[in-house]
């Protein structure tokens, strides 16, 4: 079984929401890739009794812990004192640590405040982790069966100490068998629908299934243990992909699969066809253009606030009760002004428009052929704009997949 790791983050700024704890997220990804099972993220304020209690709890249940923060020179930096009391270890003055701190200030031609002397007080028998990127040395120790690593909370310093000291020690202390993380990227389908479809698949109990959702997209995460062969991982991944169909736009973690975000996938498909495209957008207010502005297959973009404004510019009748026909007429007019192979038009159906939701109409014209789709999107203005950009990009992806399969 993979060793259990917990991550402890210290600081009032974290528990009060003033600072987002990016350290824990970064450390978790590193640890999982190494073969640890991250069981908990714990945040504690600058309260000595709370720190003592949580360190004692972690020592009783985990194999190891990485603790960030609380190593500074001020009165609210309590890590060393908490360790001393929790594990009954006296603090001793480390001359080498003190000299490193002193030289840090000397190189910058600054006087070292007396308060920095506190940072050289380390628990007895702790392993000093030299900090060449700041003033706070880290330290490591083992209490009963649990290893602890204490590093600064400043993200840059934390990462440097982790790479230089913590990671090598973790690899040396534990027999690690890293698993394999495969991520299926999906668009246009929600978490609950994905779960319902995957429920029909008999996944091995040792495979961990997880989801990560953001606007319009959901990642399906499959963590395979090292004991499962590559062929079985591919078989399970293919089975899920077949079940979900075109909702899956890429797969990360398998070398023989198309990977990357939605923009990268569309970019590859467009380059495969060798075609160029012009784009008209309304609902996403330029967000679609911003995503693909550097693509060499994009010849031109037109951004308008409404169908009415486009119809007026191109002298097209706005059929208010039939936005699909209006889209075709607008497309025919704009095609006369561009030499692109394809024209993609994104409009808002003004008959299906409210404060909370809008209907997006996408139309693609190529060589006299017309493909259309509609999507209802809801939420605040920012969410509707992001969804419109995403769904129009996905509409283009699906069109290109069909076009390539026909050829």
Secondary structure as the mmCIF struct_conf table of DSSP 4:
data_model
#
loop_
_struct_conf.conf_type_id
_struct_conf.id
_struct_conf.beg_label_comp_id
_struct_conf.beg_label_asym_id
_struct_conf.beg_label_seq_id
_struct_conf.end_label_comp_id
_struct_conf.end_label_asym_id
_struct_conf.end_label_seq_id
HELX_LH_PP_P HELX_LH_PP_P1 UNK A 2 UNK A 3
STRN STRN1 UNK A 4 UNK A 10
HELX_RH_AL_P HELX_RH_AL_P1 UNK A 12 UNK A 15
TURN_TY1_P TURN_TY1_P1 UNK A 16 UNK A 17
BEND BEND1 UNK A 18 UNK A 19
HELX_RH_AL_P HELX_RH_AL_P2 UNK A 22 UNK A 34
TURN_TY1_P TURN_TY1_P2 UNK A 35 UNK A 35
STRN STRN2 UNK A 37 UNK A 44
BEND BEND2 UNK A 46 UNK A 46
HELX_RH_AL_P HELX_RH_AL_P3 UNK A 48 UNK A 61
BEND BEND3 UNK A 63 UNK A 63
STRN STRN3 UNK A 64 UNK A 68
BEND BEND4 UNK A 69 UNK A 69
BEND BEND5 UNK A 72 UNK A 74
TURN_TY1_P TURN_TY1_P3 UNK A 75 UNK A 76
HELX_RH_AL_P HELX_RH_AL_P4 UNK A 79 UNK A 86
TURN_TY1_P TURN_TY1_P4 UNK A 87 UNK A 88
STRN STRN4 UNK A 91 UNK A 93
HELX_RH_AL_P HELX_RH_AL_P5 UNK A 95 UNK A 107
TURN_TY1_P TURN_TY1_P5 UNK A 108 UNK A 109
HELX_LH_PP_P HELX_LH_PP_P2 UNK A 111 UNK A 113
HELX_RH_3T_P HELX_RH_3T_P1 UNK A 114 UNK A 120
STRN STRN5 UNK A 121 UNK A 123
TURN_TY1_P TURN_TY1_P6 UNK A 124 UNK A 125
HELX_LH_PP_P HELX_LH_PP_P3 UNK A 126 UNK A 126
STRN STRN6 UNK A 127 UNK A 129
BEND BEND6 UNK A 132 UNK A 135
STRN STRN7 UNK A 138 UNK A 143
TURN_TY1_P TURN_TY1_P7 UNK A 144 UNK A 145
STRN STRN8 UNK A 146 UNK A 151
BEND BEND7 UNK A 153 UNK A 154
HELX_RH_AL_P HELX_RH_AL_P6 UNK A 155 UNK A 161
HELX_RH_PI_P HELX_RH_PI_P1 UNK A 162 UNK A 166
HELX_RH_AL_P HELX_RH_AL_P7 UNK A 167 UNK A 173
BEND BEND8 UNK A 174 UNK A 174
STRN STRN9 UNK A 180 UNK A 187
BEND BEND9 UNK A 188 UNK A 188
HELX_RH_AL_P HELX_RH_AL_P8 UNK A 191 UNK A 198
TURN_TY1_P TURN_TY1_P8 UNK A 199 UNK A 200
BEND BEND10 UNK A 201 UNK A 201
TURN_TY1_P TURN_TY1_P9 UNK A 205 UNK A 206
BEND BEND11 UNK A 207 UNK A 207
STRN STRN10 UNK A 208 UNK A 214
TURN_TY1_P TURN_TY1_P10 UNK A 215 UNK A 216
STRN STRN11 UNK A 217 UNK A 224
TURN_TY1_P TURN_TY1_P11 UNK A 226 UNK A 227
BEND BEND12 UNK A 228 UNK A 228
HELX_RH_AL_P HELX_RH_AL_P9 UNK A 230 UNK A 244
HELX_RH_3T_P HELX_RH_3T_P2 UNK A 245 UNK A 247
STRN STRN12 UNK A 248 UNK A 252
BEND BEND13 UNK A 253 UNK A 253
TURN_TY1_P TURN_TY1_P12 UNK A 255 UNK A 256
BEND BEND14 UNK A 257 UNK A 257
BEND BEND15 UNK A 260 UNK A 260
HELX_RH_AL_P HELX_RH_AL_P10 UNK A 262 UNK A 273
TURN_TY1_P TURN_TY1_P13 UNK A 274 UNK A 274
STRN STRN13 UNK A 277 UNK A 281
BEND BEND16 UNK A 282 UNK A 282
TURN_TY1_P TURN_TY1_P14 UNK A 283 UNK A 286
HELX_RH_AL_P HELX_RH_AL_P11 UNK A 287 UNK A 292
TURN_TY1_P TURN_TY1_P15 UNK A 293 UNK A 294
TURN_TY1_P TURN_TY1_P16 UNK A 296 UNK A 297
STRN STRN14 UNK A 298 UNK A 303
BEND BEND17 UNK A 305 UNK A 305
HELX_RH_AL_P HELX_RH_AL_P12 UNK A 307 UNK A 314
TURN_TY1_P TURN_TY1_P17 UNK A 315 UNK A 315
TURN_TY1_P TURN_TY1_P18 UNK A 320 UNK A 321
HELX_RH_AL_P HELX_RH_AL_P13 UNK A 323 UNK A 335
TURN_TY1_P TURN_TY1_P19 UNK A 336 UNK A 337
BEND BEND18 UNK A 341 UNK A 341
STRN STRN15 UNK A 342 UNK A 353
BEND BEND19 UNK A 355 UNK A 356
STRN STRN16 UNK A 357 UNK A 366
TURN_TY1_P TURN_TY1_P20 UNK A 367 UNK A 368
STRN STRN17 UNK A 369 UNK A 378
BEND BEND20 UNK A 379 UNK A 380
HELX_RH_AL_P HELX_RH_AL_P14 UNK A 381 UNK A 406
#
